[in-house]
């Protein structure tokens, strides 16, 4: 009886609010000295809900997004002045994640209606927000596009269409390669279940990404005790300089 | 083998960093330049954030200069008196330079100014050195031409004279101190040790013998860059120890080889080589400013930089 009650309590809120259960290969990502990117395996199941009027047989689609914490970024544009290329104007793009991955089970245009994209900010152009772009700068939207282009070229923004495997219209799984240049913070994971372009269910959770081991220790020391850190850096430099010199003296004898 | 840099927050190939350190280290040992004017642009190129590159480079220069200066100490080619006078000027200059840098930062366009500084100074010094050392090489070829070393100029009529025995000079402390200040200012603005400016200044302005110049400039650079490292570490938190260690392991080894090579080449040949390298870096930077970049937009931290 108690067991049944626990089971009921465990699943009751999910059945009401969510129709999707999600699991991850890593609950958190640690960046150590040899961190070289990480493949995050995401799996889950779609639970048909009683309230759903559409029959179970109608095909679902899955969209997964992973976004690093959003940060403002300054974008500068160059123009030729006096024969050399100089930065002529700058726009602050209010909020853009440094890392963003978007995976889908079918081509994005087929699985997501534009209105839903607008509401949930899913596709790369939609998820960069530049509300405060000054009106005096010509072509302000070009700047947001530039953020997208530069970060796509650096492998920081990825769109992985058709990369989610959906089985029996219920179980889904995918592996998302996260780049080596991850920044720290709580990454937002969103899993959308869509049908004919409209979002039927949404799962949201966070994946903490942080430095571990020696990386953590050095980073903390640099910020909490900068004088000691600076002196330690200098000591290493002097010691290495002396060491190399001494070794070479021995080698030449 | 990739390694994740804790402060720069990027993942870079460790052997690439060791190689870069070694290459620049050889030049450092040969010419007595810190090598920052080469290393800093190279670090930008492999994707290290500029603020981290400049700060960490200062730390790396401490190591390669220290290694280099030990080799020169053994050969007694360091003029401590001259080095100290230059150092006093250099620290004052570095303080002034940071002040100027921050003022220009508030005006914007500091990146462009730094690059223009590089192009102008590298261009002038590179071509002057090249022309002078070429003609020196040619003069050395003809046996009749006696080198006229110690000319009596206005430099020798200033007060506060001091004997610099190692350099074989008896001159006023004002010119070397001013050289130190000027180098300090430029070093702080351009994020380099300043050897490539100081070495020619010591040879042509102060008339010091080339062999002494290298060791003495390394001696001064150690202290100025150590000062800069501490400033960056305590104000901007941009010194990346892992990056510095990789660069300096390559750098200190390279510097030892460089010193050996430098001792085997003739002074004029050394100067021709340094002049060519300086001109090449200058040309590359100038072309970058003139040729249309493929990406007209660039990303930076919000709130200036």
Interface residues (C-beta under 8 A of the other chain):
Chain A: X31 X32 X33 X34 X35 X36 X37 X71 X72 X73 X74 X75 X76 X77 X78 X79 X80 X83 X84 X85 X86 X87 X92 X142 X143 X146 X147 X149 X150 X151 X180 X181 X182 X183 X184 X211 X214 X215 X216 X218 X219 X222 X223 X226 X227 X229 X230 X231 X232 X233 X234 X236 X237 X238 X240 X241 X242 X243 X244 X245 X248 X249
Chain B: X1 X2 X3 X4 X6 X7 X9 X10 X11 X59 X60 X62 X63 X64 X65 X66 X67 X68 X70 X71 X74 X108 X109 X111 X112 X226 X229 X230 X232 X233 X234 X237 X239 X241 X242 X244 X245 X248 X249 X252 X253 X255 X256 X289 X290 X291 X292 X293 X295 X296 X297 X298 X299 X300 X301 X302 X303 X304 X305
